């Protein structure tokens, strides 16, 4: 049992994952996109290392493409991480709170996270729009239009926002069940 599930099981005999959203198509797609980006990054770095050490030459684009891959991995992995309970939780307060307090704290934290994610989504859309409208390109040999790699930021934040909305429904159901005494 994972730590979050164990903590939930300790607060009430409710099934610990009963109220958590299952991985949807959205999280599966973003997880697979992240995994593909990781594989591409590893293969590209391996080719670069072999080319440099064996032949003494460089592909010249691995740093740029590697940066774009890291950007995609970071933002596209957020939704999957949320639904899989992969993010750290601070248990300093959790151990001192009642089951209802813990469920309420989780709900409040997820609402605050949703607000931040929604604001970031709007700002990232604005940022990508400005980049597209200005025609900014990377100052490299590829001359990549910068709106293309930056598009991963609003897509990832939108996916996280949708996942957080689904998580909030589960948080609310968990809190209601504890307050009604369904699991006590």
Secondary structure, DSSP 4 states (H G I P E B T S, - for coil): --HHHHHHHHHSSS-TTTTSPPP-HHHHHHHHHHHHHHHHHHHHHHHHHHIIIIIS---S-HHHHHHHHHHHHHHHTHHHHHHTT-S----TTGGGS-HHHHHHHHHHHHHHHHHHHHHHHHHHHHHHHHHHHHT-B-SSSS--BHHHHHHHHHHHHHHHHHHHHHHHHHHHHHHHHHHHTS--
